[in-house]
Amino acid sequence: MTGNNVSHSKRRTKRRFNVNLFTKKFFWVEEGVWVVLNVSAAGLRTINKIGLDAAIKQAADKGYLTEIRTLAV
């Protein structure tokens, strides 16, 4: 998404609004492995609310999930 930076003098310059992404490591209890996910701030809140397993299944059903990297324990 794009928009404008507006200075105190109301001068406008173009800027971009980037997605608020984090690379986060989670322990997936049902599988017994560590997984690394690139999640947004809203995704982190969803994982905290419904749990990692349900959030991964929900993302896979909607087509948001491309791959899951697992880390060796």
C-alpha positions as CSV (number, residue, x, y, z in Angstrom):
1,M,0.0,0.0,0.0
2,T,1.3,3.5,-0.8
3,G,0.5,6.8,0.7
4,N,2.1,10.2,1.6
5,N,4.4,11.5,4.3
6,V,3.0,14.8,5.3
7,S,5.4,17.3,6.9
8,H,4.5,20.1,9.2
9,S,4.4,22.4,6.2
10,K,2.0,20.0,4.5
11,R,4.6,19.0,1.8
12,R,3.7,15.5,0.6
13,T,6.2,12.9,-0.4
14,K,5.4,9.3,-1.4
15,R,5.9,6.5,1.0
16,R,5.1,2.8,1.4
17,F,3.2,1.0,4.1
18,N,4.9,-2.4,4.6
19,V,3.4,-5.5,6.2
20,N,4.3,-5.9,9.8
21,L,6.0,-9.4,9.5
22,F,8.1,-11.3,12.1
23,T,10.2,-14.5,11.7
24,K,9.1,-16.4,14.8
25,K,10.0,-19.8,16.2
26,F,7.2,-21.9,17.8
27,F,7.1,-25.3,19.4
28,W,4.4,-27.3,17.8
29,V,3.3,-29.7,20.6
30,E,1.1,-31.9,18.5
31,E,4.0,-32.8,16.1
32,G,6.7,-32.5,18.7
33,V,8.9,-30.2,16.6
34,W,10.0,-26.5,16.4
35,V,8.7,-24.6,13.4
36,V,9.7,-21.3,12.0
37,L,6.9,-19.1,10.7
38,N,6.8,-15.7,9.0
39,V,3.8,-14.2,10.7
40,S,2.2,-10.8,11.0
41,A,1.3,-9.1,14.2
42,A,-2.3,-10.1,13.6
43,G,-1.2,-13.7,13.0
44,L,0.7,-13.7,16.4
45,R,-2.5,-12.6,18.1
46,T,-4.5,-15.3,16.3
47,I,-1.9,-18.0,17.4
48,N,-2.2,-16.8,21.0
49,K,-6.0,-16.9,20.8
50,I,-6.7,-20.2,19.1
51,G,-3.4,-22.0,19.4
52,L,-0.7,-23.0,17.0
53,D,-2.2,-26.2,15.6
54,A,-5.6,-24.6,14.9
55,A,-3.9,-21.5,13.4
56,I,-1.8,-23.6,11.1
57,K,-4.8,-25.6,9.9
58,Q,-6.8,-22.5,9.4
59,A,-4.0,-20.9,7.3
60,A,-3.6,-24.0,5.2
61,D,-7.3,-24.2,4.5
62,K,-7.4,-20.5,3.4
63,G,-4.2,-21.1,1.2
64,Y,-2.0,-18.7,3.2
65,L,0.5,-21.3,4.2
66,T,3.2,-22.1,1.6
67,E,5.7,-24.2,3.6
68,I,6.5,-25.0,7.2
69,R,10.2,-25.3,8.1
70,T,10.8,-27.6,11.0
71,L,13.9,-27.5,13.2
72,A,15.7,-30.6,14.5
73,V,15.4,-31.0,18.2
